[in-house]
Amino acid sequence: SHDVRTPLTRLSIAVEMLDEDSRPELVAGIRRDLELINDLVSQFLQFSRGNENQVPVQVDLWRLLESLAHDLERDGANILLHRHDPPCVFFADPVALQRVLANLLKNAAQYGKGKPIDVQLNCSAEAVTIEVSDRGPGIPAEQVAEVFRPFHRLEPARHRKTGGSGLGLAIAHQLAVSHDWILELLPREGGGTVARLGLPTTCRFALSA
């Protein structure tokens, strides 16, 4: 990380020092490329550290989803949260759970063609599931397992223009497996993909009064 980010920092400083007569479209392109590389380094670090578990705590799933949705909405995404009552609290590694859900939401936003993303929390004594549904191009059945591999990307639908690194779903899958969660990618009726995260009900808690 240090060996890569040090020259990236120097390049970023050099770009900011360019005079006003520099071609603005070229400078903007360089900035985007630097941001993509920095993001790639960050995601690769997440992947390499995926099994460094944190101490489990009680996590309010609805509040976590609200926070993640608001972060994406600031970047222009349209997230539709389908609330579940009463509140649903889950005992888990908070960092891992946030990373999984953040990557699923970001993936849906990148490839959802700008259409609304539906997020459904289902919480009962029998099952706790979170579904992130997009209206993107979908994933061919024969490639569902492949998209969980690091750096695997679907073409041409998931083109470089989306900014995807091919690590988001790999990170989510790695973390899910290490915590005994179940992550599935399913076809959505009418087109698109449903990313479903299943959590063991043995770790479900009710919020204290």
trRosetta pair geometry for C-beta under 8 A, 3 or more apart (Angstrom, degrees):
i j d omega theta_ij theta_ji phi_ij phi_ji
1 4 6.2 -66 -151 41 26 103
1 5 5.8 9 164 -9 67 118
1 41 5.9 117 -128 177 78 115
1 45 5.9 35 -82 -78 129 126
2 5 6.1 -63 -131 44 25 100
2 6 6.1 33 169 -31 64 107
3 6 6.6 -45 -143 21 19 112
4 7 7.1 -72 -169 41 32 95
4 8 6.3 26 147 -18 69 118
4 37 7.5 -147 168 162 115 109
4 41 5.5 -175 99 -103 141 134
5 8 5.1 -58 -144 42 41 118
5 9 6.1 48 157 -27 72 100
5 38 7.2 74 -115 -117 92 83
5 41 6.3 159 -65 143 96 169
6 9 5.9 -51 -151 29 28 111
6 10 6.8 27 151 -15 61 103
7 10 5.4 -51 -149 36 41 114
7 11 6.3 43 152 -21 69 103
8 11 5.6 -53 -149 37 33 112
8 12 6.3 36 152 -22 65 104
8 34 6.0 139 -163 -153 95 93
8 37 6.1 -159 -112 103 131 126
8 38 6.2 150 162 -73 153 89
8 41 7.9 -121 -13 -13 161 150
9 12 5.6 -51 -148 33 32 113
9 13 6.5 32 154 -18 64 103
10 13 5.8 -55 -151 36 32 110
10 14 6.3 33 151 -21 65 107
11 14 5.5 -54 -148 36 33 114
11 15 6.4 36 153 -23 66 102
11 30 7.8 -136 162 173 109 112
11 34 6.1 -167 105 -104 118 125
12 15 5.8 -51 -151 31 31 112
12 16 6.6 27 153 -15 64 106
12 31 7.9 79 -128 -120 79 70
12 34 5.6 141 -82 176 89 156
13 16 5.9 -58 -151 38 32 109
13 17 6.4 26 153 -18 65 111
14 17 5.8 -63 -150 38 31 109
14 18 7.4 55 149 -46 61 85
15 18 6.0 -29 -166 -10 39 114
15 27 6.1 136 -167 -152 98 87
15 30 5.4 -170 -113 112 132 130
15 31 6.2 159 153 -73 154 79
15 34 7.2 -122 -8 -20 155 152
18 22 4.2 -4 159 -20 124 158
18 27 6.0 -149 65 -104 153 125
19 22 5.9 133 66 -23 60 92
22 26 6.9 -109 162 69 93 112
22 27 5.5 86 119 -52 123 122
23 26 4.0 62 87 11 112 114
23 27 6.7 169 87 -13 58 84
24 27 5.7 -56 -146 38 34 111
24 28 6.1 35 156 -21 68 106
25 28 5.7 -51 -145 36 31 112
25 29 6.4 35 153 -21 62 106
26 29 5.7 -55 -152 34 31 113
26 30 6.5 32 151 -19 65 103
27 30 5.7 -53 -151 34 33 112
27 31 6.5 35 151 -20 65 104
28 31 5.7 -52 -150 34 33 113
28 32 6.5 34 152 -20 65 103
29 32 5.7 -52 -149 34 33 111
29 33 6.4 31 154 -18 65 105
30 33 5.8 -56 -149 37 32 111
30 34 6.4 32 153 -19 66 106
31 34 5.8 -56 -149 36 31 111
31 35 6.4 31 153 -19 65 106
32 35 5.7 -56 -150 36 32 112
32 36 6.4 33 152 -21 66 105
33 36 5.6 -52 -148 34 33 113
33 37 6.5 32 154 -18 65 103
34 37 5.8 -53 -149 36 32 109
34 38 6.4 33 153 -17 65 106
35 38 5.7 -54 -147 38 31 112
35 39 6.2 33 153 -20 65 107
36 39 5.7 -55 -148 37 30 112
36 40 6.3 34 152 -23 64 105
36 163 6.0 -134 -108 -145 104 84
36 165 7.7 163 -174 -79 83 94
37 40 5.5 -51 -148 33 33 115
37 41 6.5 35 153 -19 64 102
38 41 5.8 -52 -151 34 32 111
38 42 6.5 32 151 -18 64 106
39 42 5.6 -54 -149 36 33 113
39 43 6.3 28 155 -16 67 107
39 163 7.5 23 74 172 159 104
39 165 6.6 -156 117 -48 98 131
40 43 5.9 -57 -146 39 29 107
40 44 6.2 29 156 -20 65 107
40 165 4.7 164 -107 -124 81 133
40 167 7.3 125 -143 3 64 137
41 44 5.8 -56 -146 36 29 110
41 45 6.5 31 154 -19 63 105
42 45 5.8 -56 -154 34 30 111
42 46 6.6 34 148 -20 63 103
43 46 5.3 -47 -151 32 38 116
43 47 6.5 39 151 -20 66 102
43 165 5.3 145 59 69 155 155
43 167 4.2 125 144 89 125 140
43 168 6.8 -59 -142 -68 136 59
43 171 6.5 -113 -167 -40 86 142
44 47 5.5 -50 -150 35 36 113
44 48 6.3 31 153 -16 67 106
44 167 6.4 -103 -73 -113 57 161
45 48 5.8 -55 -142 40 32 107
45 49 6.1 9 163 0 66 114
46 49 6.3 -74 -143 51 23 95
46 50 6.7 59 152 -73 61 79
46 99 6.3 172 -162 -149 127 136
46 167 7.5 120 66 145 108 124
46 171 5.1 17 119 -131 115 140
47 50 5.7 -15 -159 -38 32 115
47 150 6.3 81 -159 -106 157 122
47 167 5.6 -95 -48 -164 133 115
47 170 6.1 13 -116 111 124 110
47 171 5.0 -101 -84 -88 76 88
47 174 6.5 103 -145 21 71 159
49 52 4.8 -34 -178 11 85 124
50 96 7.9 85 -165 -120 67 99
50 171 6.3 -162 -94 -146 120 70
50 174 4.3 1 167 123 164 127
50 175 5.4 -122 -163 -68 102 76
50 178 6.5 155 138 -3 97 150
51 174 7.6 -90 -52 161 80 105
51 178 5.2 -155 -109 -129 80 153
53 93 5.2 -101 -158 -99 82 146
53 96 6.8 -20 -124 -37 69 136
53 178 7.2 -153 -69 141 106 120
53 179 7.6 139 -113 -85 115 93
54 93 4.6 125 53 -153 85 91
54 94 6.3 -64 89 40 142 73
54 95 4.8 103 -11 17 142 114
54 96 6.9 -165 22 -13 99 92
55 93 7.6 136 73 -113 16 72
56 91 5.3 54 160 164 122 81
56 92 5.5 -84 -138 -165 96 8
56 93 5.6 -61 -89 -59 67 52
56 94 7.9 131 -143 -25 41 71
56 203 7.8 -95 -167 -152 144 125
57 91 7.2 -135 119 -145 15 63
57 92 7.6 -40 54 64 50 44
57 94 5.5 -15 48 -37 108 116
58 89 5.1 9 -175 174 102 119
58 90 7.4 146 -153 73 55 29
58 91 5.6 -32 -92 -93 60 69
58 205 5.7 -66 -123 59 113 143
59 64 5.9 18 173 -43 107 139
59 89 6.6 157 75 -158 38 67
59 90 5.2 -29 63 66 94 82
59 91 7.5 157 14 -97 80 18
59 92 5.5 -47 12 48 129 98
59 94 5.4 159 -83 -106 121 87
59 97 5.9 155 79 75 176 157
60 63 4.1 41 100 21 118 114
60 64 6.4 162 86 -18 62 86
60 87 6.1 -32 -146 -177 102 121
60 88 7.5 117 -158 77 56 50
60 89 5.4 -35 -94 -100 57 82
60 207 7.0 36 -103 -87 104 118
61 64 5.6 -57 -147 37 32 113
61 65 6.3 30 157 -18 67 106
61 88 4.8 -28 37 92 120 102
61 89 7.0 -168 -6 -102 82 26
61 90 5.5 58 -53 0 108 114
61 121 5.8 147 124 -140 122 136
61 123 7.0 164 51 -74 143 133
61 128 7.6 -178 -44 -174 163 118
61 130 6.9 -146 -174 -74 127 123
62 65 5.8 -56 -149 37 31 109
62 66 6.3 34 152 -21 65 106
62 83 6.5 50 -138 -137 126 81
62 84 6.8 -144 -80 48 116 83
62 87 5.9 -107 18 -135 131 78
62 88 6.3 112 -28 39 95 85
62 121 6.1 -128 -86 36 76 171
63 66 5.5 -50 -146 34 34 115
63 67 6.4 35 155 -20 65 104
64 67 5.9 -55 -151 35 30 111
64 68 6.4 24 155 -13 65 108
64 97 7.0 -13 -179 124 163 114
64 98 6.4 -125 -160 -95 118 82
64 101 6.7 90 137 60 113 162
65 68 5.9 -57 -145 41 32 107
65 69 6.0 33 157 -22 66 109
65 81 6.1 134 131 -127 118 122
65 101 6.8 -106 -95 -179 71 145
65 119 5.9 170 -169 145 126 142
65 121 6.4 -133 -14 -55 160 125
65 130 7.1 -165 -83 -141 128 129
66 69 5.8 -58 -146 37 27 111
66 70 6.4 27 157 -20 64 106
66 81 6.6 18 -90 -96 68 171
67 70 5.9 -55 -150 33 28 110
67 71 6.7 32 152 -22 62 103
68 71 5.7 -51 -154 29 34 115
68 72 6.8 26 153 -12 65 105
68 98 7.2 -180 -73 -153 119 78
68 101 5.7 -136 -38 122 174 110
68 102 5.4 -138 -136 -91 123 73
68 105 5.6 145 147 15 119 162
69 72 6.0 -61 -153 40 34 106
69 73 6.1 35 152 -24 69 109
69 79 4.0 -154 -150 106 103 155
69 81 5.7 -75 -56 -55 170 117
69 105 7.0 -130 -87 -144 58 148
69 119 6.6 -123 -82 17 123 154
70 73 5.5 -52 -141 35 33 114
70 74 6.8 42 156 -27 62 97
71 74 6.1 -53 -163 23 30 112
71 75 7.5 13 146 -5 59 104
71 102 7.8 -13 73 -128 145 103
72 75 5.7 -64 -161 41 43 106
72 77 4.0 -28 150 44 102 140
72 79 5.9 91 79 -39 122 130
72 105 5.7 -125 -44 147 151 119
72 106 6.9 -155 -99 -87 118 62
72 109 5.5 -148 -162 -68 128 154
73 76 7.5 161 -167 16 35 5
73 77 5.6 -91 -85 68 42 77
73 78 7.3 73 -115 -99 85 29
73 79 5.8 -96 -63 18 99 106
75 109 7.5 68 89 166 120 151
77 105 7.8 101 142 166 165 96
77 109 4.2 -50 -106 -125 133 123
77 117 6.6 -12 175 10 111 126
78 114 7.6 59 11 176 113 56
78 115 7.3 -90 61 153 124 26
78 116 4.5 -76 115 -103 115 67
78 117 6.6 143 87 12 63 75
79 105 7.1 5 -107 -153 130 116
79 116 7.4 147 -102 -161 13 74
79 117 5.2 -27 -111 67 63 102
79 119 6.2 8 -173 -6 98 121
80 116 5.1 38 -18 174 116 121
80 117 6.7 177 23 81 76 45
80 118 5.1 -27 72 -105 109 60
80 119 6.8 168 83 21 53 73
81 119 5.1 -23 -108 68 62 109
81 121 7.9 10 -168 -6 88 104
82 118 6.7 23 -21 -171 116 90
82 119 6.6 -172 17 87 78 53
82 120 4.5 -6 56 -107 128 70
82 121 7.0 -174 83 23 77 67
83 121 7.3 -7 -144 44 29 113
84 88 5.9 16 91 -20 127 123
84 121 4.5 -113 -1 96 123 97
84 122 6.5 165 -90 -103 145 25
84 123 5.1 127 130 21 151 103
86 206 7.5 28 102 -145 132 95
86 207 7.4 -133 149 27 111 110
87 207 4.8 23 81 -15 129 136
88 121 6.3 -166 35 160 143 124
88 123 3.4 -121 -99 -110 140 166
88 128 6.5 153 -177 -131 133 111
88 204 7.1 -49 -165 -148 86 107
89 204 7.2 118 81 -166 57 61
89 205 4.7 -52 96 76 108 86
89 206 6.7 109 35 -152 112 9
89 207 5.2 131 -26 -66 131 73
90 97 7.4 153 94 -121 128 158
90 128 6.4 146 -91 159 120 161
90 199 5.7 -17 -139 153 143 157
90 203 5.8 50 -167 119 76 99
90 204 5.9 -36 -105 -106 68 60
90 205 7.2 163 -98 23 17 81
91 203 4.4 -127 57 -174 92 90
91 204 7.5 -141 7 -74 86 13
91 205 5.7 78 -40 -16 100 118
92 96 7.1 -114 158 69 103 103
92 97 4.9 78 116 -47 136 134
92 179 6.9 53 -152 -174 102 141
92 199 7.3 -67 -68 -145 139 128
92 203 6.3 84 -62 150 81 143
93 96 4.0 41 98 21 119 116
93 97 6.3 155 82 -17 64 87
93 179 6.2 -124 23 -103 119 134
94 97 5.9 -58 -143 40 30 108
94 98 6.1 29 160 -18 66 109
95 98 6.0 -57 -148 38 27 109
95 99 6.3 27 155 -20 63 108
96 99 5.8 -57 -148 35 30 111
96 100 6.4 30 156 -20 65 105
96 175 4.6 176 -162 -166 97 120
96 178 7.6 -118 -141 80 145 112
96 179 5.8 141 130 -45 150 143
97 100 5.9 -52 -148 33 31 110
97 101 6.4 19 159 -8 65 109
97 179 8.0 -116 -66 113 76 174
98 101 6.2 -63 -145 44 29 103
98 102 5.8 28 159 -20 67 113
99 102 5.8 -56 -138 39 26 110
99 103 6.2 23 162 -17 63 109
99 171 6.4 -94 157 145 116 118
99 172 7.3 -163 127 -92 80 63
99 175 5.9 146 86 -51 118 169
100 103 6.1 -64 -153 37 24 106
100 104 6.5 21 154 -17 63 109
100 171 7.8 -155 -94 121 54 82
100 172 4.6 102 -139 -139 69 81
100 175 5.1 -138 -67 87 102 131
100 176 6.0 105 -122 -60 138 88
100 181 7.3 6 -132 83 172 156
100 183 7.3 -131 -160 -87 121 131
100 197 6.4 108 142 -113 128 147
101 104 5.7 -54 -146 37 34 111
101 105 6.2 30 157 -16 67 107
101 130 6.7 -28 -108 121 109 156
101 132 7.7 150 -151 -50 69 134
101 197 7.2 -84 -83 4 78 161
102 105 5.9 -58 -147 40 29 108
102 106 6.1 28 156 -18 66 110
103 106 5.7 -53 -139 40 31 110
103 107 6.1 36 158 -23 64 107
103 168 4.2 170 -163 -170 102 86
103 169 6.8 173 148 -73 119 35
103 171 5.6 -174 -86 77 163 111
103 172 4.4 -149 84 -56 134 109
104 107 5.8 -53 -147 34 27 113
104 108 6.5 27 154 -17 62 106
104 132 4.6 140 145 29 113 155
104 168 8.0 164 -62 157 31 108
104 169 8.0 80 -92 -102 62 71
104 172 5.9 106 -53 -120 84 155
104 195 4.6 -164 -150 109 114 151
104 197 7.0 -107 -46 -37 162 120
105 108 5.8 -55 -149 37 31 110
105 109 6.3 30 153 -19 65 107
105 117 7.0 114 -147 134 73 155
105 119 7.3 -3 -100 -85 103 129
105 132 5.8 -127 -81 -134 59 145
106 109 5.6 -55 -147 37 32 111
106 110 6.3 33 155 -23 66 106
106 168 6.1 -134 85 -136 114 144
107 110 5.9 -54 -147 33 29 111
107 111 6.5 -15 169 17 64 111
107 164 7.7 63 -122 -116 72 117
107 168 5.0 172 -68 118 105 143
107 169 6.1 72 -97 -59 155 90
107 172 7.9 -72 -16 -13 140 147
107 195 7.2 84 77 -44 128 154
108 111 6.9 -82 -141 54 23 81
108 112 5.1 37 167 -49 66 124
108 117 4.7 101 134 -129 129 132
108 132 5.2 -131 -37 153 148 111
108 133 7.4 82 -133 95 138 13
108 134 3.9 -173 -153 -57 90 123
108 136 7.3 -149 -148 -18 55 122
108 193 7.5 -143 -106 74 85 101
108 195 6.9 -121 -59 10 110 124
109 112 5.9 -45 -118 19 20 119
109 117 6.3 -62 -74 -38 67 148
109 134 7.8 -135 -51 -105 27 129
110 158 7.9 51 126 -135 115 92
110 162 4.7 82 175 178 103 111
110 163 6.6 -126 -132 61 120 91
110 164 5.6 114 157 -67 155 100
111 134 6.5 86 88 128 81 159
111 136 4.0 39 133 -128 86 155
111 137 6.8 -80 175 20 106 87
111 157 6.9 60 -150 147 113 103
111 158 6.0 -31 -100 -97 125 90
111 162 6.3 13 -76 -138 73 150
111 164 7.5 19 -52 -56 104 139
111 193 8.0 20 99 22 124 127
112 115 5.4 -121 155 52 94 79
112 117 5.6 -72 -107 -76 171 97
112 134 3.7 -113 -100 -158 104 117
112 135 5.7 71 -164 46 82 63
112 136 4.7 -82 -97 -53 38 93
112 192 7.3 33 -128 -133 79 113
113 135 6.1 -78 47 97 113 88
113 136 5.7 157 -12 -107 91 58
113 137 7.8 114 -43 -39 116 71
115 134 7.2 120 74 -170 100 71
115 135 4.0 -30 78 50 149 128
115 136 8.0 -161 39 -57 111 53
116 135 7.6 53 57 -1 57 120
117 132 6.5 -2 174 -171 111 84
117 133 6.8 160 -165 77 62 50
117 134 5.3 -21 -114 -94 89 76
118 131 7.5 -4 112 110 92 98
118 132 7.7 159 85 -155 54 36
118 133 4.4 -12 62 59 100 107
119 130 7.2 -7 -171 -174 88 91
119 131 7.1 168 -151 86 42 56
119 132 5.5 -3 -105 -105 80 69
119 133 7.7 -169 -74 21 36 73
120 129 8.0 10 105 107 93 91
120 130 7.2 164 84 -155 54 45
120 131 4.5 -1 54 53 101 103
120 133 7.3 25 0 -3 106 113
121 129 7.8 171 -153 90 41 50
121 130 5.5 -10 -104 -107 68 79
122 127 6.5 5 118 105 111 101
122 128 7.0 173 94 -146 67 33
122 129 4.7 4 56 56 109 89
122 130 7.6 -164 25 -75 71 35
122 131 7.4 37 -4 -5 107 103
123 128 5.2 23 -117 -118 69 83
123 204 7.2 154 -160 -140 97 134
124 127 5.8 25 56 48 95 63
124 128 7.5 -169 36 -71 50 58
124 201 7.9 -40 91 -113 56 130
125 201 6.5 81 178 -171 38 142
125 204 7.9 -160 -119 78 42 148
126 201 6.7 -128 152 -63 11 160
127 198 7.0 -53 -162 -144 101 98
127 201 6.3 -88 -95 -58 22 118
128 198 7.3 120 81 -161 60 53
128 199 4.3 -44 91 65 113 103
128 200 7.7 -5 41 72 110 16
128 201 5.8 148 -7 -89 98 71
128 204 5.6 167 -46 -82 139 124
129 196 5.8 -10 -171 -169 117 96
129 197 6.6 155 -156 79 62 51
129 198 5.1 -22 -102 -100 90 66
129 199 7.1 -177 -84 16 38 77
130 196 7.4 158 80 -153 46 49
130 197 4.7 -6 56 55 95 104
130 199 7.6 44 -4 -15 96 111
131 194 5.5 -17 -164 -168 108 102
131 195 7.1 150 -156 77 52 49
131 196 5.0 -13 -102 -101 82 77
131 197 7.8 -166 -74 22 38 67
132 194 7.3 148 74 -158 44 51
132 195 4.5 -12 59 58 98 103
133 188 5.4 116 -156 -106 104 138
133 192 6.3 75 177 126 79 131
133 193 7.2 -168 -142 95 54 44
133 194 4.7 -13 -100 -104 89 77
133 195 7.6 -164 -73 23 42 64
134 188 7.4 -171 63 -6 46 154
134 192 4.9 -160 97 -162 57 114
134 193 5.6 7 50 51 95 80
135 188 7.4 -101 -96 88 52 146
135 190 7.6 -41 -123 114 96 100
135 191 5.9 51 -157 104 73 97
135 192 4.2 -69 -112 -74 31 131
136 157 7.2 105 165 172 103 126
136 192 5.4 95 35 -127 55 73
136 193 6.2 -22 54 9 104 100
137 154 7.8 -160 84 115 127 139
137 157 4.0 -110 42 -136 160 145
137 191 7.9 -48 -138 -174 23 100
138 187 5.9 29 -148 -127 121 84
138 188 7.2 -140 -99 31 98 84
138 191 6.1 -106 -42 -161 118 61
138 192 5.8 -132 -72 -110 80 3
138 193 5.5 151 -123 -56 51 84
139 143 5.8 -127 179 84 90 100
139 144 5.5 106 125 -90 126 70
139 147 6.1 -63 -139 -23 140 150
139 154 6.7 -140 -121 -61 78 154
139 185 5.8 5 45 145 150 132
139 187 7.6 -137 53 -83 73 72
139 193 5.6 54 -2 -97 99 129
140 143 4.7 65 68 16 93 107
140 144 7.6 -132 92 -37 48 72
140 154 7.8 153 13 -130 95 129
141 144 6.1 -25 -157 -18 37 114
141 187 7.6 -41 -73 -42 87 119
142 146 8.0 22 131 -4 61 121
143 146 4.6 -59 -159 42 66 120
143 147 6.1 71 145 -35 88 93
143 154 6.4 99 140 -96 154 107
144 147 6.4 -53 -156 21 28 108
144 185 5.2 -173 -149 74 100 114
145 148 6.3 -58 -171 26 42 111
145 149 8.0 48 139 -28 65 97
146 149 5.6 -44 -168 12 51 116
146 152 5.1 -149 156 174 84 157
147 152 5.7 -143 -115 100 34 117
147 154 6.8 -20 -93 -39 110 102
147 169 5.2 1 143 93 93 158
147 185 6.9 5 66 5 134 170
148 152 7.7 9 50 46 27 132
148 169 5.6 -102 -101 135 51 103
148 170 5.8 119 180 -100 47 57
148 173 4.0 52 -149 -34 112 170
149 152 4.3 68 72 -16 97 130
149 170 6.2 -18 134 -98 13 113
150 166 6.7 82 172 129 45 94
150 167 5.8 16 -142 -110 79 75
150 170 4.4 104 -81 -154 58 170
151 165 7.4 -63 -106 150 62 70
151 166 4.0 60 -145 113 30 135
151 167 6.7 12 -62 -64 54 76
151 170 7.6 3 -7 -24 45 153
152 166 5.6 155 48 -162 28 111
152 170 7.5 124 27 -60 91 115
153 158 4.8 -137 -176 104 93 123
153 164 6.1 140 -120 106 122 123
153 166 4.5 -85 -51 -88 96 106
154 157 5.3 -9 114 56 111 102
154 158 4.4 88 62 15 78 116
155 158 6.5 -85 -74 57 46 73
155 159 6.7 83 -127 -86 78 64
156 159 5.6 13 -179 -69 71 104
158 162 5.8 -65 -157 25 62 150
158 164 5.6 -37 -178 43 106 152
159 162 6.0 121 65 -7 59 93
160 163 7.7 60 172 -67 49 28
160 164 8.0 -126 -124 47 32 74
164 168 6.9 -81 -147 3 91 122
165 168 6.9 118 52 -26 90 82
166 170 7.3 35 146 -9 62 123
167 170 5.2 -69 -152 47 47 115
167 171 5.7 49 154 -27 82 104
168 171 6.1 -60 -154 32 24 108
168 172 6.5 20 153 -14 62 108
169 172 5.4 -52 -144 39 37 114
169 173 6.0 37 157 -20 69 106
169 185 7.8 7 -145 -63 134 136
170 173 5.9 -55 -145 38 28 109
170 174 6.2 31 155 -21 63 108
171 174 5.8 -55 -146 35 29 112
171 175 6.4 22 159 -13 64 109
172 175 6.1 -62 -150 40 26 106
172 176 6.2 27 155 -21 64 110
172 183 6.1 148 139 -138 99 160
172 195 8.0 -6 143 -172 158 136
173 176 5.6 -55 -144 36 30 113
173 177 6.3 29 159 -18 65 106
173 183 5.6 -138 -106 73 63 144
174 177 6.1 -58 -150 35 26 108
174 178 6.4 19 157 -14 63 111
175 178 5.8 -59 -144 40 31 108
175 179 6.3 6 163 0 66 114
175 181 7.8 1 120 41 73 125
176 179 6.4 -77 -148 48 25 94
176 181 4.2 -95 -152 78 77 102
176 182 6.9 134 172 -82 120 2
176 183 4.0 -95 -87 -21 179 118
176 197 6.8 -131 -110 -133 125 95
177 180 7.8 31 -174 -72 30 30
177 181 7.8 -77 -46 54 21 70
177 183 7.9 -72 -43 20 69 111
180 200 6.4 5 118 -29 110 129
181 197 6.1 0 165 -170 124 90
181 198 6.4 162 -173 78 71 57
181 199 5.7 -21 -123 -99 101 61
181 200 7.5 -117 -97 -14 58 81
182 196 7.8 -13 112 113 91 90
182 197 7.2 146 80 -161 55 42
182 198 3.7 -7 59 54 107 113
183 195 7.2 -10 -166 -173 89 89
183 196 7.3 159 -152 84 42 53
183 197 5.5 -8 -101 -105 74 72
183 198 7.7 -150 -64 22 33 74
184 195 7.4 165 85 -155 49 44
184 196 4.7 -10 60 58 98 100
184 198 7.4 36 0 -10 105 107
185 193 5.9 -18 -168 -169 93 116
185 194 7.4 151 -159 78 43 51
185 195 5.7 -15 -103 -102 71 69
185 196 7.9 -176 -79 20 24 75
186 193 7.1 134 70 -163 42 63
186 194 4.5 -25 66 65 96 103
186 195 8.0 175 22 -80 73 23
186 196 6.2 19 4 -4 118 117
187 192 7.8 120 -168 80 54 46
187 193 6.9 -56 -115 -109 35 55
187 194 7.4 11 91 16 14 92
188 191 6.4 -13 83 95 96 24
188 192 3.9 -25 51 80 135 90
188 193 5.8 -100 -13 -44 106 5
188 194 4.9 127 -77 -35 91 90
199 203 6.7 -92 163 65 102 114
199 204 7.5 115 114 -67 113 92
200 203 5.3 74 82 8 92 101
201 204 5.0 -31 -158 0 58 124
